[in-house]
Amino acid sequence: MNQAAKITLITTEYTQDDLGEWIETRKESTVFAYVSSVTMSEFYEAGLQGFKPEFRFSVWMSEYDEQEVLEYNDKVYTIYRTYMRDDGRIELYVTEKKGEEA
């Protein structure tokens, strides 16, 4: 499986208002990515660290800004590892984020 898809990279920022209350702001950036399955070795290595890898996404490095979460097909995923390639792209390895829906 290696297909093109739209994903949403998500950053959550917290700021305080005038009363000292914390306000959560979610910034989203929709980009095109290549989606593929993780390799068997990645599945094994990530499993040793307590992750259950779901997908590998490849996006342009200029579109990725250290986000830790992404949304794909109405599910929210945590980015647990990245890999910078020589062709200007970065691979994002994700696991399903428990307790959150898009």
LONUKE-728177 format. One record per residue (C-alpha): z, x, y. Coordinates in steps of 0.001 Angstrom, whole numbers, plus 500000, padded with zeros to 6 digits. Example, Ala and Ser with C-alpha at 12.3 -4.5 7.8 and 13.67 -1.06 7.14 Angstrom:
# residues 2
507800512300495500
507140513670498940
# end
This chain:
# residues 102
500000500000500000
498941501444503343
498127498805505914
498174498393509677
500784496047511147
502629495218514343
506264496278514480
508859495954517217
511000498979518050
514397497883519360
516979499592521557
520309497977522389
522083499065525562
525539498060526786
526523497832530451
529576496486532246
529367493687534788
531547493329537905
534373491811535841
534381494678533329
532781492580530581
530302494361528316
526796492918528377
524319493668525612
520693494192526620
517990494420523989
514808496313524875
511799495736522668
508535497622522358
505779496246520114
503464498872518610
500923499171515832
501985501128512773
500732502035509343
503063500618506701
503460502083503243
505916502185500390
508340505061500096
507748507645497400
509854507745494261
511485511001495409
512357509443498793
513831506434497018
515981508739494867
517119511028497714
517948508129500039
519821506398497219
522062509442496885
523051508941500531
523759505242500046
520491503874501463
518043501507499818
514715502486501387
512275499674502008
509237501036503901
507721504010505679
506094503317509058
503809505749510846
503546505442514657
502360507700517480
505145510030518653
504560508927522252
505463505332521265
508759506227519599
511802506797521811
514652507455519359
515076503759518524
517410503136515596
516213499638514698
512854497944514159
511612494481513288
508827493832510787
507801490486509267
510815488717510819
513311491143509246
515407493756511023
515533497279509586
517609500355510363
515711503626510776
517681506090508653
515274509053508808
512251510282510753
509618512903510000
507290514399512632
503804515055511316
501227517562512553
498742514850513590
500759513425516509
502439510701514466
506024510247513337
507132508579510111
510027506124510274
511907505481507042
513821502205507042
516400500234505107
517165496545505610
519856495941508213
522457493649506698
523711490641508600
520927490465511173
517880488289511461
515071488549513965
# end
